Amino acid sequence: MPDEKQRISLNLNRLPFLILLSALAFSACAPRPQDCARADVFCAGLVTASGTIDDGINREAWLGLQDAKAEGLVNRIDYIETVDSRDRTRNIAVLGDQGYDVIITVGFSIADETIASAQQYPLIKFIGVEQPQAVKYPNLTGLVFHEERSGFLAGALAAMITKTNHVAAVCEEKFLDSMRRYCDGFQAGARYANPKIKTDVVYRTGASENLFNDPDWGSAAALKLVNGGADVLFAAGGSTGDAALESAAEQGAAIIGTETDTYSRLADVRPKIVTSALNGIRSGVLDLMRLTRSGEFPSGEFFGQVELAPFRDWDYLIPESVKEKLNKISRGLKNKSIQTSVPYKSP
């Protein structure tokens, strides 16, 4: 019987707070949901902090889990889309109570619930995507990234393609270390490539309920920077950053996105998308599943790879000399002969 995605039957009167979908490949002898408690059935589940499985980092983490299943590292994979943030702990518990071997939670905003759940289920391995760990727990690792390095690459590229000698960044709040790393890294990279370049970096301040979701501010900030002469704009921070990118592109600026591939998100402005500074969430999840199955689960933090997305529409516009310089910088960042001077944690 061919593989198909099927919905798991649940008591929805008892669990009105979740949507649980299964990616189990069913056959005549396939395990039933309760079989995750068996030693010979290895199960991994994913819980989103918010949004659907097709959104940004949720999608990347899910693809990594699908890769792990395709590689034979896991028998069964499932996900739960959190609709209400108050249900995060209960959604994790659905997988924990069924005996899943690995539970992946996605996003920094579900970090507290992940830590609490790891303590409640000490025999289950937990992976927190984009969740830095201040305290080390034996069954929990945070999949984290050196965003300052991908931001540095983006800044260096921006400095090498600008025609006005003025580049800029629009970023979510600076108290978020990942945002600070992205955008301070961008500025450092631009200045590394061209010490005389003008760089403007603007961080959002405002209501916490609009965190990652302040498109009006993002758009206004981008327009101000572009009208001030910036012709390459970098942006980070959910819909706040995406609105900045769209507005800048509509005004004719080249744009560079972050975290996941902007080309797949912002179809209307694709001709202006140079690249994106990527966190390797998909490959990071796969790497962690391999380590888990080999008995080498890395407690604490695990650093995934960072890179730039393909240039696509800009591939023929970027000179080979620029690509060569960018590759040299990338190698230098990896072997640490080039330092960003951006601290990983806030001073």
Buried (B, 14 or more C-beta within 10 A) or exposed (E): EEEEEEEBEBEEEEBEBBBBBBBBBBEEEEBEBEBBEEEEBBBBBBBBBBBBBEBBBBBBBBBBBBBBBEEEBBBBBBBBBBBEEEBBBBBBBBBBEBBBBBBBBBBBBBBEBBBEBBEEBEEBBBBBBBBBBEEEBEBBBBBBBBBBBBBBBBBBBBBBBBEEEBBBBBBBBBEBBBBBBBBBBBBBBBBBBBEEBBBBBBBBEEEEEBBBBBBEBBBBBBBBBBEEBBBBBBBBBBEBBBBBBBBBBBBEBBBBBBBBBBBBBBEEBBEBBBBBBBBBBBBBBBBBBBBBBEEEBBBBBBBBBBBBBEBEEBEEEBEEEBBEBBEEBBEBBEEEEBEBEBEBEEE
